[in-house]
Amino acid sequence: MRDRLQVISPVDGKVYIERTLAGASEIERALETTRTAQRGWRETSVRERAAIVARAVEIFVARSDEIAAEITWQMGRPIRYTPNEVTGGFAERARYMAEVAEECLADEQVGDKPGFVRFIRHAPLGIVLVVAPWNYPYLTAVNGVVPALMAGNSVILKHSAQTPLCAERMVAAFEAAGLPAGVFQHLHLRHQDTARIIGSGAVDFVSFTGSVEGGRAVQEVAASRFVGAGLELGGKDPAYVRADANVAHAIENLADGAFFNSGQSCCAIERIYVHRDLYEPFVDGLIDIAQGYELGDPADPGTTLGPLVRPSAADAVRRQVEQAVAAGAKAHVDPKSFEKDAPGAAYMAPQVLTGVDHSMAIMTEETFGPAIGVMPVSSDEEAIAFMNDSRYGLTAAIWTSDVDAAIRIGDRIETGTWFMNRCDYLDPALAWVGVKDSGRGCSLSKLQYGYLTRPKSFHLRAAL
């Protein structure tokens, strides 16, 4: 019998769904049919592609309640929040990227030259493999799928083994919208089969969202065949609360940025630096909010904090906290006050730590859970030094009332996105990029189309 994929729900620790992993013949058939389908799809006008995307989004959003419940059971986010991933972020990003595609994909005119017609065409790459993670299963997938389709590529979606239904639902919505057969397919794959597909040269680009280790593996195998890769990897995103900040607003925003989705976001706030003038009221306010979360069954609409994706993930965060405390940090939230929190459980209480420094993993290594360290700083210079003291560089944020200072400081921060008075958000009109170990390439914005096409120059001389 072929290998089976089992999804263990973090909600109750039981098998939620099972799927059969793709075998060699199924993989070969998918690659063959998608290559054939892409030849026809590339001849479809950009406006026709956009119309299909618009219909797919409408079909998808109409099923948001059902899809939201599946997200909750597959990865544990509270049901009060999961519908917005479908009706909010997914729809916003898909529609924006479809709307700007015609402008981005239009031929580039290079100026008149007597006797010649010259232009640069944006040719599709061919087949794009999208490898998506479980933590925001639709928001991460849509970043790769819709722009790739709009650019005239065909797409194979390999979703996380924790969230396989997400791949199935997306493909079904596009099929119902009239997308030609074979243009967008999903495969439930083993890691080694994913690597084999990339290394075989059967795909022309890989859009990967996941861990640094996973991204490094993708890059190594892709480089062996000159396959392009866009990598969105880990983060240890910092925030700076400046002396002129609205401290109440900063507390509210940063609590959400640190604890939403149980901290399981690539761009979650994972370390906070606060000017000494505001440090004590900030810490007190952050602790108050942390203690007010309702940790419980994510299928209950009253729950505000659900489980981590699996018990081992929660225990890894607990170890970071324990190591920090052993090194002199202070943990301010008593886990015993949260009924479901227990060693070995996927459910974990939020935690605020002070007395931390950069010798501790809680301030330097990705946490990916609901624990946050807070350090006082005395100046912008000190904050900048601490914020840049990281191997990651996905996003960073500042709370201040001075826009000029925010821009000046932002210019010096080694990050892909710089926020002022907000965090943990993707605007589809802005490029989503990482620096250092947070990745390479670009998704979203008009710039993404440059990565999903290749320039093809037309140099036409009039007949003599």
Residue pairs with C-beta under 8 A, 6 or more apart in sequence:
2 20
2 21
2 23
3 20
3 21
3 190
4 18
4 19
4 20
4 21
5 18
5 19
5 20
5 21
5 161
5 164
5 188
6 15
6 17
6 18
7 15
7 16
7 17
7 18
7 19
7 74
7 161
7 162
7 163
7 164
8 14
8 15
8 16
8 310
9 15
9 16
9 73
9 74
9 76
10 75
10 76
10 306
10 307
10 308
10 309
10 310
10 346
11 72
11 73
11 76
11 297
11 298
11 299
11 306
11 307
13 311
13 346
16 73
16 74
17 74
17 164
17 165
19 164
19 188
20 188
21 188
21 189
21 190
21 193
22 30
22 187
22 188
22 189
22 193
26 187
27 187
27 189
27 193
27 197
30 156
30 185
30 187
31 127
31 156
31 197
31 202
31 203
33 181
33 182
33 185
34 127
34 154
34 155
34 156
34 182
34 183
34 185
35 126
35 127
35 154
36 182
37 154
37 180
37 181
37 182
37 183
38 124
38 126
38 127
38 152
38 153
38 154
38 183
40 180
41 49
41 149
41 152
41 153
41 154
41 180
41 183
42 124
42 152
42 153
44 152
44 180
46 101
46 102
46 105
46 150
47 102
49 98
49 101
49 149
49 150
49 152
50 98
50 99
50 101
50 102
50 150
52 174
52 177
52 178
52 179
53 94
53 95
53 98
53 146
53 149
53 150
53 177
54 95
54 98
55 176
55 177
55 178
56 94
56 173
56 174
56 176
56 177
56 179
57 90
57 91
57 94
57 95
57 173
58 177
59 173
59 176
59 177
60 67
60 86
60 90
60 91
60 169
60 170
60 173
61 86
61 87
61 90
61 91
63 86
63 169
63 173
64 83
64 86
64 87
65 83
67 86
67 138
67 169
68 79
68 82
68 83
68 85
68 86
69 79
69 82
69 299
70 165
70 166
70 169
71 77
71 82
71 85
71 137
71 138
71 163
71 166
72 78
72 79
72 82
72 298
72 299
72 306
73 299
74 134
74 137
74 162
74 163
74 165
74 166
75 134
75 135
75 137
75 162
75 163
75 309
76 262
76 298
76 306
76 307
76 308
76 309
76 346
77 261
77 262
77 298
77 306
78 298
78 300
78 301
78 303
78 304
78 305
78 306
79 298
79 299
79 300
79 301
79 303
80 301
80 302
80 303
80 304
81 260
81 261
85 136
85 137
85 138
85 139
86 138
89 136
89 138
89 139
89 142
89 426
90 138
90 139
90 142
92 428
93 139
93 142
93 143
93 146
93 426
93 428
93 444
94 142
94 146
96 428
96 429
96 444
97 146
97 147
97 150
97 428
97 444
97 448
98 146
98 150
100 446
101 147
101 150
101 151
101 449
103 446
104 122
104 446
104 449
105 122
105 150
105 151
105 152
105 449
105 453
106 122
107 119
107 120
107 121
107 122
108 119
108 120
108 121
108 122
108 455
109 119
110 118
110 119
110 120
111 118
115 461
115 462
116 459
116 460
116 461
116 462
117 458
117 460
117 462
118 457
118 458
118 459
118 460
119 457
119 458
120 455
120 456
120 457
120 458
121 455
121 456
121 457
121 458
122 151
122 449
122 453
122 454
122 455
122 456
123 152
123 453
123 454
123 455
123 456
124 151
124 152
124 153
124 452
124 453
125 151
125 153
125 204
125 205
125 228
125 452
125 453
125 454
126 153
126 154
126 203
126 204
126 205
127 153
127 154
127 155
127 156
127 202
127 203
127 204
127 205
128 144
128 148
128 153
128 154
128 155
128 156
128 203
128 204
128 205
128 206
128 207
128 452
129 155
129 156
129 158
129 194
129 197
129 198
129 203
129 205
129 206
129 207
130 141
130 144
130 145
130 148
130 155
130 156
130 157
130 158
130 206
130 207
131 158
131 194
131 206
131 207
131 208
131 209
131 210
131 218
132 140
132 141
132 144
132 157
132 158
132 159
132 160
132 163
132 166
132 167
132 209
133 140
133 160
133 209
133 210
134 159
134 160
134 162
134 163
134 309
135 261
135 264
135 265
135 266
135 309
136 261
136 265
137 159
137 160
137 163
137 166
138 166
138 170
139 426
140 209
140 232
141 157
141 159
141 166
141 167
141 170
142 170
143 207
143 209
143 232
143 426
143 432
143 443
143 444
144 155
144 207
144 209
144 230
144 443
145 155
145 157
145 170
145 184
147 443
147 444
147 448
147 449
147 452
148 155
148 205
148 207
148 452
149 155
149 174
149 179
149 183
149 184
150 449
151 449
151 452
151 453
152 453
153 204
153 205
153 452
154 182
154 183
154 184
154 185
155 183
155 184
155 185
156 185
156 186
156 187
156 197
156 203
157 167
157 170
157 171
157 184
157 185
157 186
157 187
158 167
158 186
158 187
158 188
158 189
158 194
159 166
159 167
159 186
159 188
161 188
162 309
164 188
167 186
167 188
168 186
170 184
170 186
171 184
171 185
171 186
174 183
174 184
175 181
175 184
189 197
195 217
195 218
195 221
197 203
198 206
198 218
198 221
198 222
198 225
198 227
199 221
199 222
199 224
199 225
200 225
201 225
201 227
203 227
204 227
204 228
205 227
205 228
205 229
205 230
205 451
205 452
206 218
206 222
206 227
206 228
206 229
206 230
207 229
207 230
207 443
208 214
208 215
208 218
208 229
208 230
208 231
208 232
209 231
209 232
209 233
209 266
210 232
210 233
211 233
211 234
212 233
212 234
212 437
214 233
215 231
215 233
215 439
218 229
218 231
219 229
219 231
222 228
222 229
228 451
229 440
229 441
230 439
230 440
230 441
230 442
230 443
230 451
231 434
231 439
231 440
231 441
232 266
232 394
232 432
232 434
232 438
232 439
232 441
232 443
233 266
233 394
233 434
233 437
233 438
233 439
234 266
234 366
234 368
234 392
234 394
234 437
234 438
235 266
235 267
235 268
235 270
235 366
235 392
235 393
235 394
235 395
235 434
235 438
236 270
236 271
236 364
236 365
236 366
236 367
236 390
236 391
236 392
237 267
237 268
237 269
237 270
237 271
237 392
237 394
237 395
237 396
237 397
237 415
237 423
238 269
238 270
238 271
238 272
238 273
238 386
238 387
238 390
238 396
238 397
239 254
239 257
239 269
239 271
239 272
239 273
239 396
239 397
239 398
239 399
239 423
240 272
240 273
240 274
240 377
240 383
240 387
240 396
240 397
240 398
240 399
240 409
241 247
241 250
241 254
241 272
241 273
241 274
241 275
241 278
241 282
241 398
241 399
242 275
242 380
242 383
242 398
242 399
242 400
242 402
242 405
243 275
243 277
243 278
244 400
244 401
244 402
244 405
245 275
245 278
245 399
245 400
245 401
246 399
246 401
246 421
247 278
247 281
247 282
247 285
248 285
249 399
249 421
250 278
250 282
250 399
250 421
251 282
251 285
251 286
251 289
252 289
253 399
253 421
253 422
253 423
254 269
254 272
254 286
254 399
254 423
255 286
255 289
255 290
256 424
257 268
257 269
257 397
257 423
257 424
258 268
258 269
258 270
258 272
258 350
258 370
258 372
259 290
259 293
259 305
259 350
259 370
259 372
260 268
260 424
261 268
262 305
262 306
262 307
262 308
262 348
262 369
262 370
263 270
263 317
263 367
263 368
263 369
263 370
263 371
263 372
264 308
264 309
264 313
264 368
264 369
265 424
266 394
266 438
267 394
267 395
267 417
267 423
267 424
267 426
268 368
268 424
269 372
269 397
269 423
269 424
270 366
270 367
270 372
271 362
271 363
271 372
271 373
271 374
271 375
271 386
272 282
272 286
272 372
272 373
272 374
272 375
273 374
273 375
273 376
273 377
273 382
273 383
273 386
273 387
274 282
274 283
274 374
274 375
274 376
274 377
275 376
275 377
275 378
275 383
276 376
276 377
276 378
279 374
279 376
282 374
283 332
283 352
283 354
283 374
286 352
286 372
286 374
287 332
287 333
287 352
290 332
290 333
290 350
290 351
290 352
291 333
291 337
293 304
293 305
293 338
293 349
293 350
294 302
294 303
294 304
294 305
295 303
295 304
295 305
295 306
295 338
295 339
295 340
295 341
295 347
295 348
295 349
295 350
296 302
296 303
296 305
296 306
296 339
296 340
296 347
297 303
297 306
298 306
298 307
305 349
305 350
305 370
306 347
307 314
307 340
307 345
307 346
307 347
307 348
308 314
308 317
308 346
308 347
308 348
308 369
308 370
309 346
310 346
311 344
311 345
311 346
313 346
313 368
313 369
314 345
314 346
314 347
314 348
314 369
315 343
315 344
316 368
316 369
317 348
317 367
317 368
317 369
317 370
317 371
318 343
318 348
320 360
320 361
320 362
320 365
320 367
320 369
320 371
321 331
321 351
321 353
321 362
321 371
323 360
323 361
323 362
324 331
324 353
324 356
324 360
324 361
324 362
324 373
325 331
325 353
327 359
327 360
328 355
329 353
329 354
329 355
329 356
329 360
329 362
329 373
330 353
330 354
330 355
331 351
331 352
331 353
332 351
332 352
332 353
332 354
333 349
333 350
333 351
333 352
335 341
335 348
335 349
335 351
337 349
338 347
338 349
340 347
341 347
341 348
341 349
348 369
348 370
349 370
350 370
350 371
351 370
351 371
351 372
352 371
352 372
352 374
353 362
353 371
353 372
353 373
353 374
354 373
354 374
354 375
356 362
356 363
356 373
356 374
356 375
357 363
357 375
358 364
358 386
358 389
360 373
362 371
362 373
363 373
363 375
364 389
364 390
366 392
375 386
377 383
377 386
380 405
380 409
383 409
384 409
384 412
384 413
387 396
387 413
388 412
388 413
388 414
390 414
390 436
391 436
391 437
392 434
392 436
392 437
392 438
393 414
393 415
393 416
393 434
393 435
393 436
393 437
393 438
394 415
394 416
394 417
394 434
394 438
394 439
395 415
395 416
395 417
395 418
395 419
395 423
395 424
396 410
396 413
396 415
396 417
396 418
396 419
397 418
397 419
397 420
397 421
397 422
397 423
398 406
398 409
398 410
398 418
398 419
398 420
398 421
399 420
399 421
400 406
400 420
400 421
403 420
406 418
406 420
410 418
410 420
414 435
414 436
415 435
416 431
416 432
416 433
416 434
416 435
416 438
416 439
417 430
417 432
417 433
419 425
426 432
426 444
427 444
428 444
428 445
429 444
429 445
429 446
430 444
430 445
431 442
431 443
431 444
431 445
431 447
431 448
432 442
432 443
432 444
432 445
433 439
433 441
433 442
433 443
434 440
441 451
442 448
442 450
442 451
443 451
